[in-house]
Amino acid sequence: MPIWKQILTICLLAALAYGGYEGYNRYMLPGDEAENGSANRSGGRQTVIEIALAETATLRQTVEAVGTTRALQSIDIVPEAEGRIVDLAITPGALVEKGAVLVRLDDAIARADLAEAEARLKEREQVLTRIRQLRLSNAAAEATLQKAEARKAEALAQLDRAARRLEERTITAPFSGVVGLSDVDIGARVDQSTMIARLDDLAEVEIEFGLPETLFSQVSKGQPVSASSVAFPGQRFEGQIDAKDSRIDPVSRSFRTRAILPNPEGTLPAGMFVSLELVLSEAEHVVIPEEALVFQAAETYVFVIENGTASRRTVTTGQRRDGNVAVLDGIEAGEQVAVRGLQTLRDGSAVRVLNAPDGAADTAQSAAEGDNT
């Protein structure tokens, strides 16, 4: 083929390629991108972007765990003596005060034993008084006096024993709390192995849970804890760490930790499964959306928008949470960073901002227009 034909063919192919490129930019690209392309080919060379403001926020380092609630105090109500129930003052779910009578057993025999012991003591006191008077005139031997004193002490012990047995016929609450369900009724015969009901002190609840050994040095008494349960959707219960174990389990490589949650309304019952969030630390940081970050090799940078111009700036990042990232070094709070249009953005590029958080876009666009005039 002659050389002039080859040159003509190359020129035709170049013309077709250019025409296809122009047609794609004009008819196929979305409006903003087409406008951006036209602007780049014109003298303005504006890149269409969206921005966000760097803000100061408190970021928390947290760890999640699960545990089961446990009453601060809990006992099984069990009688100390056997007998028949004559009074049952237990209402499931009711709050009882310390010292309130919960159960009374038939105490007729115990009262009779107490009366007998009181009479015996009175009799022996009278005998001891007469012997002491006789002893003053040497009409009674010293051994007789000692025997009378011993018999009085014996009667006094029997009285104390009878009084104690009478007290055992009445069961009172040793602390304030909530009474659970009871499986016995009035008239039932019970003994020391019968569990009548359960009493729980739910003014506060304990939650014991395990944490990995890597967090041992970061957990201490008083750290805030937040708990939630599927039984109470949308509700959180705040508390704090009460204690941690001094040993690491060699099998699970974890340690036990105990938290206390105030529960003045008795909302949380004992034995409920809950999810926990423990705050290990919290600090103020400048945060930006993660979309603003650009990674190139070992460098991380963002484009800061100043006076309608993009400035590439290297940053040092930290904790990430909820779509935001902490910036430890590189930008200050209140600065504008590009979050969209980063693919075509270059250091020093003029920009046109689409969104306007707190009027920042209007300022940036006005500055860009001023630079182009």
Secondary structure, DSSP 8 states (H G I E B T S, - for coil): --HHHHHHHHHHHHHHHHHHHHHIIIIIS-HHHHHHHHHHHSSS-EEEEEEEE-EEEEEEEEEEEEEEEEEEEEEEE--SS-EEEEEE---TT-EE-TT-EEEEE--HHHHHHHHHHHHHHHHHHHHHHHHHHHHHTT-S-HHHHHHHHHHHHHHHHHHHHHHHHHHTTEEE-SS-EEE------TT-EE-TT---EEEEEEEEEEEEEEEEGGGGGG--TT-EEEEE-TTSTT--EEEEEEEE-SS--TTT-EEEEEEEEE-TT--S-TT-EEEEEEEEEEEEEEEEEGGG-EEETTEEEEEEEETTEEEEEE-EEEEEETTEEEEEES--TT-EEEEE-GGG--TT-EEEE---GGGHHHHHHHHHHHHH-
